[in-house]
Amino acid sequence: MATHRFLPHLPAETLAAQQLAGLKWTVRHAFANSPAYRAKLEAAGIGPDDISTLDDIRTLPFTTVNDLREGYPLPLLSVPEEQVVRIHASSGTTGKRKILAYTQKDVDTFALQMARCYEIAGLTPMDRIQIAVGYGLWTAGAGFQLGSERFGALTVPVGPGNLEMQLQLMADVGTTCLCSTASMALLMAEEVERNGLQEQCRLRKVIFGAETHSPKMRRSFEEKLGLEGSYDIAGMTEMYGPGTALECDAHEGLHYWADLFIIEILDPETLQPVPEGEVGEMVVTSLCKEASPLIRYRTRDLSRLIPGTCSCGRMIPRHDHILGRSDDMIIFRGVNIYPGQISDVLQHFPEAGAEYQIVLTRQEGKDHLLLKLERGADVLAGNDVQLSRAVGAALHKKLMARVEMEIVDPGALPRSFGKSKRVVDMRDQE
Ligand code: ZN
């Protein structure tokens, strides 16, 4: 069986040279072929040949979601229209959806990006990959399929939902890898269990992404399906689609394709780099994207780069899982706090429920942070004081900030508060 067919080997010395070449090309390409980029670069005093070191990236202007909206329907277009072979879009929660264009080379790179993910997940061309994510305008289905075919596995393109068909195909075709959201994987696992299909189920791996998941949820579908492993995938329409990064079996972060894009981690307030290994907003610059190149694109996703080498031994850099959105960042007594960091701490307390709310108030000129935390569903109220103390201490250690705690009954917090609306800031009302 062929190994290392798609994965890059990216030791620091050669990677830097590769990234510099890609960065120079991208700036030259965008300047020459995109009026929008050219105007932005000129306004920042940047010429097409002004990049001579990787640090020069910090002189470049940012690209934001507004640039995508303003350029609708083909934002950032940097090739003649006849070279565009496809578009994809992401659902815009506000305003118009974001449309991104692809040349044939972009489609090929998209396929490579995803093929690398299947290789990291330890699949082989003997695997049978069932794709249970959205097809059509969205990048998900297209990406998983392009990658699977490029990788050489048998592809079963079912699309989302339709549990009955999913299960039947899984059994009949002998699917070994499922690509879906974590909640879909859990649904299927429950159905497999309920219908006693474990014997017919040959599934050994699940690649999941596109939504937040709890470790409990993940363990649950891993156990019910008897998996060898499951892998968190990252991606975004702006950077081709899914597959910008994937966990390996070491589960020490997600390996990302640093030869295809540069990640900067910046403080979302100051837009300056954070110290190595700390959390900030991921800002992405593509290195070989033709139709819609990205120059310092502010993803609004929060994560951190993981220093050092993964224990799997691969020379491929890593970032942490996505810890939330930079719009959700709280500045509390001079410290940047992200809801994702709080979820990370709560995971270590089995007595804690998954729902919480952050309430910020100002009393006598001083900011206070109250964390309202639901007790776990089967946990008795008697230990609230101990739980408060333990969680408070863990949060203090992680956030370097004092957090007041209140434990509430399961179901007490409003469920309409989406994952990004956990913060109630009343500091300006007092
Ligand atoms: Zn690894």
Boltz pocket constraint, residues with backbone or C-beta under 6 A from the ligand:
constraints:
  - pocket:
      binder: B
      contacts: [[A, 248], [A, 249], [A, 250], [A, 251], [A, 253], [A, 255], [A, 310], [A, 311], [A, 312], [A, 313], [A, 314]]
      max_distance: 6.0
